[in-house]
Structure formats: C-alpha cells, structure tokens
Amino acid sequence: MRSSSMPDPPLTTGEYEVFLSFRGPDVRQTFADCLYHFLIHSKIRTFRDEEELRKGEEIAPSLVQAISESKILIPIFSQNYASSKWCLQELAKMVECWKKQGKGGGRTTILPIFYLVDPRDVRHQEGAYEEAFRRHSLKQDQQTIKQWKEALLEVGKMKGWHVAGSDGHGAILEQIFVKVDSLLRTNYTLLTDELVGIDVHVNKVVQLLNLDAASEMIVGIHGMGGIGKTTIAKTVFNKVCTHFDRCCFIEDVRETLLKADGVVVLQNKIISGVLRYDHCNVNNASEGIHMMVDRICKHRVLIVLDDVDAKFEFDKIFGKLGNFSSKSRFIITTRDKRALELLQTDKLHEPGGMSHDHSLQLLSKHAFKMDNPPNEYTALAEKFLKVAAGLPLALKVVGSLLFRTDTNFWRAKLKELKEVPTVEVQQILRISYNELTPNEKQIFLDIACVFIGDYKEVPFYMWSSCDFNPEIGMRTLVNRSLVRIDEEGQFGMHDHLRDLGRAIVNEEDVQNPCKRSRIWSNENALDMLANREGGDQVEVLRVDMRKNEARHEFTEKEFKNLSRLRYLEVNYGRLSGDFKEVLPSLCCLRLHSCDSIPTDLHLKKLVILDLSFCPIKEGWRGWQGIQVFNSILFCVSLLSFHCPLG
C-alpha cells in the first residue's frame, strides 16, 4: 500500500490492462483484494486505486492516464461508493473513455460489479446513493452532480455481476476472470514484422489447422532461417487465438532445451503461459506432465512452439497427445523438416522466397518507410533484390541499413555485396555489422554471445560504466533490425545474427579460444581456467557447471591474468582464495547458485553484483570483505534482507 505522502507512480504507455475502482473501506480488504490478486496471479496487469489515501479535489493525472489506457474498467459499486467524490470522478472518466471508443464498439470495456447493493439504487441514485448525493450537492456545482448521476445511470444499465450477501466469491471471481481473459485475447496481438506478402501463407496454415475438426492436430511450418516462419506463426496466432480457451506462444524452444533442466524450464514456460501464472515452479518433468494433464488438457488450447529441432520430444514435455482436447492445436516452426516427421504430422507448410513485388515492398518499407522506392532509387533497388534472393530477413536488414542514405551510399553497398562470392545470408548481414560504430559492435557482440534472453537492465549498467553509450547504440541496433527487445525488456536476436556475432568473435583467434574477447562455451571456459591460459584479450566470460556432477572450485590463480575482464558469470561453481589483486576491470559479477564465494573481493569498477541463490544469510560477514570503489547496483534476488553495501 502506498503511504499518503508518496506521489503517484509514473505510468508508461499501456502499462495496465485492467483498472479497478472501488470504495476502500467497503471492499479493499475483502472482495476487491481477492479480485486484484486473482487477476495479478493470472498475469493480468491490474491497477488498484487506493482512493481513501487521496488528497486534493481532483484525481491525479496518473489516474486519468491509467483509466484512459486500460482496456477493461471495473467499478465495484458498494454501499458507500457514491460517498467518495474520487470514485465518482473515476467513474465519470471511465464513461467518457467508453463513449469516445463508440460505447463498447472500440477497445474500452466497462464491467460493473454490484457488491451488496441493488443495481437499481446505482442507476437511479436511491437508498445510500441518494443520501450520498444529498451531501455532495452541498459542496459540488450542479454540472458536476449531473455528470456523476449520468455516469451512474449509464454504467448501472450495463451487464455485470450482482454479488449478494449469500454468494460465495470463488465462482464469481472465476466468471470475471474468464470474461476479462476473453476480452483481452480479443484485443491481444503478438508483435510481428511488416506483414508483406504473407496472407497466402497464413490462410494455408489456418486451413491446415481445420479448427472445426475434432482431432488432435500438429501443424508444422518449416524452412530456412529468415524465411518468415515466426512472422507467419505469430500472425496465425493473432488470427485464431479467440477460438481457444487458453493460448500461449513459446519462442526459442531449441535454445531453451539446451539449458540445464531444459525440459523443466520449457514446461514452466508453457504452463505459465497457458494458465497466465507469473511463476510456475514445476520441479521435474514428471510433475510438469502431471500438471499439464490435470490443469491444461481439459481446455481447448492453442500452443505455438517456435524454433524446434529434431531433438524435440513431444511426449517428454507434454505427455501423450491423446491427453489433450480433440479441439486443441499445436503449431511448430522449425528449420529441420525431420523434426516434424518425427512428430508424425503430415500437416506441413513450407514458405518459399518472396515474390518480386513483395520483395520490393518489404525493402522499401525499411529503406523509405513506404511501399515503393522513389524513382531515382528504382534501378538500384532492383539490383538489391537480386542479392537478397527473396529472403525476408536479408531484405529487412539491408533495407534498414540503407534507410535515409543517398544513392552514392547505395552504389557503394551494392558493390560491396557483389564482391561477396555467394549470397549467403550471414555474409549479407556482415555488411550491416561493418557499418556499426566500435561501441555498437561491442554491444552487438555481447548480446550475441551471452545476453540473448537476458533482461536489459544488467547489461545496460555495465555498458554505461564502460562508456559504450548503450541508449544510443541500442537504438541503432534495434532500428537496423539487428537486435530486438520484447515487451518484458528481454533481448532477442535472429539465429543468423547470433551466429554472425559468434563467428566474428571466433575469428579473433581461430586456433586458440583463450585469446578471444568473449568466451561463452563451457568447454572453452573450463579449458582456459584449468590451464590458466587466459590473458588480457578476454573481456566477457561465462561458466555454467549445472551439467557437471562435481562442482569445480576456482581460485584467484585461474583469474590472475584476466586484467581486462569486465563481465564474469559463474553458475553452480565454487570460488575461494584471495581475490584482492585480481579482476581490476570487472564491472559485472554474477554468481548464481555457487556453493562458496570469496569474501575478499576488491573490485574498483564493479557496478553489478548478483549473488542469486548463493548461501548467504542475514548477518553474513562476507560483506565486510567486499570492497567496491564505485556506485553499485545490487541484484540479489531471492534474498529478503537489505544489502549493507547498497
């Protein structure tokens, strides 16, 4: 709960999906609290106004913004709702937004709840509502009173829920959630690339889904990287998700399964996505399958699994396909057609290269923000189309590179591309990499090697401390389609671009990985540390011991020569010894689930210290041995105490 002295929190566009308005003393500790936590637990972003803490005569601008941007507005009419001028102001604003959207025909929906009050009392201001307005009329002007009464009449006529004194809350909360979830999915769309020339592919996949049929079905979309499989799958998802009870879109399946306990990690993602839980804590694969059978299989579900390879085993993740509703559907995208053959599905679609007209349109959208190039660029654009060979990813990246450049730049880039002996995508993408500034290249390579799937906050702090100017660099990388940041703030990158970045690092020293700037492979990392071969070339190092039966113990001797190391991540290992004279350039130290950590770290440039799941408790004396000489952000997750160094 916010104290009365705290300012309203700043809101970002689209931060909330649901806005709850209620009279605090009536329902804050009962029905409103249950509804709020029910929605939050279901991953529905909900704003709850503590109106009894408000001061002043008008509702704050942040509240007006929250109401205006929320998709669903839920006023909870209770006995004393009308006695609060702030509640009535909120209701009037709700009706204003609803009318602007065409009285329910647009994005905003009002779902009233009548809690222990007769809807007629709300509509006509009778009973307690009449007495409340009698008091308001002594202080408020008649125009304001009229506006409030009209809002109550309008919302009082709407279909909602009447909660009587004898009603249990559980069933009604479930009904409200089902309605809210349905409305949100109607308005919900996954972010996709420019939808150029994919209608025929989308229609084909929808036809293969055969939504009216009563048979469990897997539909596969296969083809080379960059051909548009993910975009097609997202567009199909957006088009058909309202036909299902529950839906989820899971990206990077292949990468997820490469992690330690990858099957369990993937199961948690699927269960969390389908059931809209913030966190799902399945501990093993058997438990995950049991939860799916118990909680998911009874629903008509749509599950999209993006980027699957031939190692994917459906039964180990979901159990038997026959456990699911015959109306459920699975969409799987893959580069490897064999992955679909192993799943024994004959419902396949392979998108081919883009047509000439669609290729020209996609290139133009990224190069000129229009469907066709200006006349003076037409001939040059035609030549670029031949180089890209109808591959959407190449057209998108090349077009972004050419954005706001003159014809001389186009000719120079075309000459550079023609000198490439083949039209391999990675070689085309390297042209875009070469155009980056040194700082932008550093950020790109860091993401490609270690930060895909990571949240942006930690790398941003590190890059800022290294003077890489991440705000400017990231804007360039995103604008040129080299990196993406999803709605949760996590980094993403196309597989071709990831492979390009890692290939560039490998080329720093083809024979000796210990002489490269970034080491992310466990094998290379362990070899370097065991042989103490690392030198001042190494800037980024990640070691993950989850797959090793015996946890390796590292001392200061293994890190002694890593004088330029700025990022160190050790998972499931042990660190001990005297670290006082090592790691002088370290900006970010992440020790996850490490049995022991050194207590004599003297880190002059540290800005991030992450000790997640490490065995430290309240009063841990190790803080006294950690010296830092800079402002530091602590990311000590799952620890309830305050870090004394903060």
Secondary structure as GFF3:
##gff-version 3
##sequence-region A 1 646
A	DSSP	beta_strand	18	22	.	.	.	ID=ss1
A	DSSP	alpha_helix	24	27	.	.	.	ID=ss2
A	DSSP	alpha_helix	31	41	.	.	.	ID=ss3
A	DSSP	beta_strand	46	48	.	.	.	ID=ss4
A	DSSP	three_ten_helix	51	53	.	.	.	ID=ss5
A	DSSP	alpha_helix	61	69	.	.	.	ID=ss6
A	DSSP	beta_strand	72	77	.	.	.	ID=ss7
A	DSSP	three_ten_helix	81	83	.	.	.	ID=ss8
A	DSSP	alpha_helix	85	100	.	.	.	ID=ss9
A	DSSP	beta_strand	109	110	.	.	.	ID=ss10
A	DSSP	beta_strand	113	115	.	.	.	ID=ss11
A	DSSP	alpha_helix	119	124	.	.	.	ID=ss12
A	DSSP	alpha_helix	128	136	.	.	.	ID=ss13
A	DSSP	alpha_helix	142	156	.	.	.	ID=ss14
A	DSSP	beta_strand	161	163	.	.	.	ID=ss15
A	DSSP	alpha_helix	169	187	.	.	.	ID=ss16
A	DSSP	alpha_helix	199	209	.	.	.	ID=ss17
A	DSSP	beta_strand	217	222	.	.	.	ID=ss18
A	DSSP	alpha_helix	229	240	.	.	.	ID=ss19
A	DSSP	three_ten_helix	241	243	.	.	.	ID=ss20
A	DSSP	beta_strand	246	250	.	.	.	ID=ss21
A	DSSP	alpha_helix	253	258	.	.	.	ID=ss22
A	DSSP	alpha_helix	262	275	.	.	.	ID=ss23
A	DSSP	alpha_helix	285	291	.	.	.	ID=ss24
A	DSSP	pi_helix	292	296	.	.	.	ID=ss25
A	DSSP	beta_strand	301	308	.	.	.	ID=ss26
A	DSSP	alpha_helix	314	318	.	.	.	ID=ss27
A	DSSP	three_ten_helix	321	323	.	.	.	ID=ss28
A	DSSP	beta_strand	329	334	.	.	.	ID=ss29
A	DSSP	alpha_helix	337	342	.	.	.	ID=ss30
A	DSSP	beta_strand	348	349	.	.	.	ID=ss31
A	DSSP	alpha_helix	356	368	.	.	.	ID=ss32
A	DSSP	three_ten_helix	375	377	.	.	.	ID=ss33
A	DSSP	alpha_helix	378	388	.	.	.	ID=ss34
A	DSSP	alpha_helix	392	401	.	.	.	ID=ss35
A	DSSP	alpha_helix	407	418	.	.	.	ID=ss36
A	DSSP	alpha_helix	425	434	.	.	.	ID=ss37
A	DSSP	alpha_helix	438	446	.	.	.	ID=ss38
A	DSSP	pi_helix	447	451	.	.	.	ID=ss39
A	DSSP	alpha_helix	457	465	.	.	.	ID=ss40
A	DSSP	alpha_helix	470	479	.	.	.	ID=ss41
A	DSSP	beta_strand	484	485	.	.	.	ID=ss42
A	DSSP	beta_strand	491	492	.	.	.	ID=ss43
A	DSSP	alpha_helix	495	506	.	.	.	ID=ss44
A	DSSP	three_ten_helix	513	515	.	.	.	ID=ss45
A	DSSP	beta_strand	518	519	.	.	.	ID=ss46
A	DSSP	alpha_helix	522	531	.	.	.	ID=ss47
A	DSSP	beta_strand	540	544	.	.	.	ID=ss48
A	DSSP	beta_strand	553	554	.	.	.	ID=ss49
A	DSSP	alpha_helix	556	559	.	.	.	ID=ss50
A	DSSP	beta_strand	567	571	.	.	.	ID=ss51
A	DSSP	beta_strand	574	575	.	.	.	ID=ss52
A	DSSP	beta_strand	588	592	.	.	.	ID=ss53
A	DSSP	beta_strand	602	603	.	.	.	ID=ss54
A	DSSP	beta_strand	608	610	.	.	.	ID=ss55
A	DSSP	three_ten_helix	621	625	.	.	.	ID=ss56
A	DSSP	beta_strand	627	628	.	.	.	ID=ss57
A	DSSP	beta_strand	633	634	.	.	.	ID=ss58
###
